[in-house]
Amino acid sequence: MGSLSLDVELGGESGPLAIVGPNGGGKTSLLRIIAGAHHPSSGCIEVGGTTLLDTARGIDLPSERRRVGYVPQGYGLFGHLRVIDNVAFGLSTGTRRRSRAERRAIALAVLEELGCEHLAERMPGRLSGGEQQRVALARALVTEPRLLLLDEPLAALDVTARRSVRHRLAQRLRAQPRPSIVVTHDVRDIVALDASVCVLEGGRVVQRGDVEALRAAPATEFVAEFVGLESASR
């Protein structure tokens, strides 16, 4: 990746930050760096006054201490655990550890919010791609992270499920505002989540603003195609 600087505000009127860009532009790499799954040669990451990474000072918190909720494209579910225990897993470690009964109750409540409580006792291998995606989203939300990272969180859902989960996710982010970054290729996700947009190309920020600002003055051919074609299909 190239050098970039991002500020993500806390919920409220600002909403999440949506990262868009062509394949290979650095979107997933950025999320992996923030989550602690990839270690850059230089950089600084601060969330809510807590330094997660500062290579100049030798600070690089392990991922389990960052309190960053991360939903990767591959879902990352534990194949040997039932859905409810996958979702509850994040509540079993660290200073926020809870009893097994409490963990399962909280996990079930989040599954219900996302409309997939009926999956609670299933094993991940018996889930469709869309079902796995919703479970992974529930697991990221259950720990109430200080920062939420979502890499194409709705991509595997069919049209009906995508509309429903998009609405539920937007409600959740508004009800419990937190800094959040969402990678998406769908302008409808951006509008529904009331997100501001950051365009990455070649690992560099080429444009920032809301959807209407991007439509009014696209900085690159990719931006023009993204907002033009998607807006025409809505």
SEGUTI-173622 format. One record per residue: x, y, z negated of N, C-alpha, C in turn; residue in one letter. Coordinates in steps of 0.02 Angstrom, whole numbers, plus 50000, padded with zeros to 5 digits. Layout:
XYZXYZXYZA ...
***
This chain:
500424994050000500005000050000500435006250000M 500165011750024500495018150020500385021249952G 500535027649947500435031149883499755034449883S 499375033549828498715036749824498565038649752L 498105043449745497895045749679497135046149678S 496825043149627496105043149621495895045249552L 495355049149548495035050649484494325048049488D 494115043949440493445041249438493105043849376V 492555047549384492215050549327491765045449293E 491545046949233491125042549194490395043449214L 490135038549252489415038049265489065044649276G 488495045349240488115051549244487925053349314G 487945059749330487735062049396488235060149450E 488855058849430489365057449480489285050549510S 488995045749474488905038949499489575035449507G 489555029349536490165025649548490565028749605P 491175026149614491585027849672491575021949719L 491355023049780491345017749831491985018349873A 492325012749880492925012449923492735009149988I 492845012550043492705009650109493335010350152V 493355006550205493925006850250493965000650292G 494375000750344494454994850387494794989150349P 494734983050376495074977350346495824978650345N 496144976850289496864977950283497044984950261G 496534988950242496674995850224496914996750152G 496884991450111497134991950042496594991849989G 495964990550007495414991049959495474985749904K 495534979449925495594974049875496234974549836T 496774976449868497414977249833497364982449778S 497004987849791496904993049741496544990249680L 496004986549691495634983649634496064978749595L 496444974749630496874969749596497404973149553R 497664978749576498154982449537497844985149473I 497244988049480496904990849421496734985349371I 496524979549397496324974049353496914970649320A 497514971849346498104968549318498284962049351G 497974960549409498114954449445498694955349494A 498884961449507499444962949551499844968549519H 500504968249525500934973049489501334977149539H 501164983649545501514987949593502214989849568P 502624992049614503304994049596503305000649558S 502805004849570502755011149534502035013349531S 501855017049479501175019549473500965020649401G 500375023649393500105025049328499345024449331C 499045020749283498325019849279498115021449208I 497645026049201497365027749135496605027249139E 496295024349088495575023849084495355026149015V 494955031449012494705033848948495245035548898G 495795038148922496345040048878496815034348861G 496675028248884497105022448872497525021148934T 498175020648925498625019148981498645011648992T 498435009549052498465002549070499115000849104L 499375005649142499985004649179500365011249185L 500995011149170501435016849182502135014149191D 502315013049253502955009849267503545014049244T 503455020649242504005024949220504155023949146A 503635021949107503735020849035503745013449016R 503735009149066503765002049053503124999149023G 502555002349036501904999949010501534996149065I 501334990049050500944986049097500534981149056D 499934983349035499514979048993499284972849032L 499294966948999499024961049033498284961849046P 498034958349095497344959249117496844958249060S 496974953449015496494952048961496454957648910E 496934962248910496924967848863496674974348896R 496544974248959496354980348994495614982048987R 495194977248967494474978248964494194981049030R 494424977849083494194979649150493774973749176V 493144975149192492724970049223492854969749297G 493004963849323493204963149393492824957449426Y 492474958949479492134953849519492494953349586V 492924948349594493294947649657492854944549711P 493084944749773492704941849827492624934249819Q 493104931049787493074923849779492704921649717G 492394926449680491974925249621492364923349559Y 492844918649563493274916949506492914913349450G 492384909549465492024905949413492414899749392L 492324897749329492644891649303492204885649322F 492474881149363492084875649388491854870649336G 492194870449278492034865449227491534868149175H 491334874449182490864877449134490194878849166L 489664877849128488994879649152488954887249161R 488464889349200488384896449215488374900749152V 487974898749103487904902949043488574903549006I 488974898249008489624898548973490134902349015D 490074902249081490484906549123490364913849106N 489724915649101489544922649088489764924649018V 489694920048970489854921648900490594921448885A 491004919148932491714917948918492074924148893F 491934929848923492284936048905492144938348834G 491624935648802491464937448733491794932848683L 492214928248707492514923248662493234924948644S 493494930448670494194932148658494254939348633T 494834940948605494994947748585494614949948523G 494624956548511494324959348451493564959348455T 493284958448515492554958548524492254951548521R 492634946748494492404939848492491764939048451R 491314934848476490674933648443490564926148435R 490064924348395489914917248386489634914348451S 489644907748457489404904548518488674906148531R 488264906048478487554907648487487454914748511A 487834919548483487784926448504488014927248576E 488564923848593488824924448662488304921948712R 488004916348698487514913448745486884917748750R 486674920648694486074924948695486204931248737A 486784934248729486954940248767487024938548841I 487344932948855487444930748924486774929548958A 486314926348922485654924948951485274931448966L 485344936348922485014942848932485264946248996A 485914945849008486194948949069485974945049130V 485964938449126485714934449182484994936249198L 484594937349146483894939349157483854946049192E 484284950749174484294957249206484414956649281E 484824951749300484994950849370484544945849405L 484024943549370483544939049400483794932049414G 484274929749375484544923049387484624918949323C 484174920149275484204916349212484054908949224E 483714907249279483564900249295484184896349313H 484744899749324485374896349342485794894649280L 485564896649221485984896549161486314889849148A 485974884249159486244877749141486554874049201E 486594877249257486904874049315487664874749314R 487994870249351488714870649361488844874849423M 489394878549425489544882949483489544879249550P 489744872849550489764869149613489084867849643G 488554868849604487874867849628487544874349649R 487924879749651487644886249668487804888149740L 487364891949771487504894849836488004900649828S 488264903049883488724908749880488404914849847G 487774916249865487424921949836487304921049762G 487144914949740487044913649670487694914449631E 488244911949659488894912749627489064920149619Q 488894924049670489044931149667488664934649611Q 488034932849602487644935849548487904933749479R 488124927549473488404925149410489064928749395V 489474929649446490104933249436489974940449415A 489464943549443489274950349424489044950549351L 488644945649331488414945249261489004944549214A 489494940449233490074939449189490484945849181R 490524949849233490884956149228490514961149185A 489844961149188489444966049151489374964349078L 489414957949060489244955848992489724958648939V 490334959948958490834962348909490804969848898T 490364973248935490324980548932491024983648940E 491334982548997492024984749007492084992349009P 492694994748997492815001949001492845004249074R 492964999549120492975000949191492724994749228L 492294995749277492004990249315492244990549387L 492514984949412492764984449480492354979149517L 492054980949573491634976349611491884976149683L 492114970249704492374969449772491844965949814D 491494969849855490944967349897490454963249854E 490164966249801489754962449754489104959749782P 488874962349839488234960249867488294956749934L 488914955749957489024953450026488734946550040A 488734942049991488514935150003487764934249996A 487404939449979486684938949968486294939650033L 485724936250037485294937250095484944944050088D 484584946050140484304952750142483844954150082V 483404949350066482934950450011483284950849944T 483734946049932484104945949868484554952049862A 484854954149917485304959849915484934966149894R 484334967149921483944972949903483764972849829R 483574967049803483374966449733483974967449687S 484534964149701485124964649657485424971549661V 485414974649720485664981449727485274986149682R 484604985249681484184989449638484344988249564H 484414981849544484564980249475485254982949454R 485744982349499486404984949484486404992449475L 486034995949519485985003149513485675005149446A 485155001549426484825002949362485315001849305Q 485694996349308486164994749254486705000049247R 486965002349303487495007449301487235014149276L 486605015649292486325021849266486165021349191R 485935015449169485745014549099486355014449053A 486905011549077487515011049037488095013849078Q 488125020449084488625023549128489335021949106P 489735020249155490445018849143490795020149209R 491445021649208491795022249271491745015749310P 491595016049373491545010049413491765011449484S 492085006349513492325006749582492035000849620I 491725002249677491384997149717491674997249787V 491934991549809492144990849879491544988149918V 491364991449972490794989350012490894991050085T 490524987450128490504989050199489804991150220H 489374992550171488674994150185488495000950156D 488335005650198488175012350175487545012450131V 487115007350139486515006950097486695005750024R 487235002050012487475001049943487675007849913D 488025011849952488265018249929487685022849911I 487175023049954486595027349941486215024949880V 486105018449875485715015749819486065016849752A 486725016349752487105017249690487275024449676L 487075028949722487215036149715487965037149705D 488355033849748489085033949741489405039349783A 489955041849759490385045949802490825041049841S 491135043449894491495039049939492225041049944V 492655035949945493365036849958493535032150016C 493815034850069493995030950128494745029450127V 494905022950127495605020750129495775018050198L 496305020450226496565017750288497325017250282E 497585011350293498305010450287498575011750218G 498165010450166498375011550098498365018750075G 498085023150116498065030350098497345032950102R 497205037850058496545041150059496525045950117V 496035044950163495975049350220495385054050215V 494915052450170494335056950161493975055150097Q 493685060250064493265059150005492655063650010R 492105061449981491495065449981490895060949977G 490295063849982489695059749983489545057750056D 489035053550064488885050950131488735056550180V 488355061550158488175066950203488785070950224E 489255071950179489875075550197490265071650249A 490295065050241490645060950290490305061050358L 489635061150357489265061550420489385068250455R 489415073550414489485080250443490155081450474A 490685078550445491355079750470491805073750459A 491695068350497492105062350488492835063750504P 493285061450460493995062950469494335058350518A 494065052350528494375047550573493835043850614T 494065040150663493605036350704493235031150662E 493595028050614493265023150571492685026450533F 492795032250504492275035650465491675037150509V 491795039650569491255041250614490835035050631A 491185029450644490835023350660490455020650600E 490765020950542490455018350481489795021950465F 489805028450462489195032050443488695032450501V 488945032650562488505033250619488125026950633G 488475021350640488145015050656487705012650599L 487955013350537487565010950481486935015150472E 487005021850479486425026050469485905024850523S 486145023050584485665021750638485275015350626A 485555010550586485235004150576484795003950514S 484775009250474484385009250412483635009350426R 
***
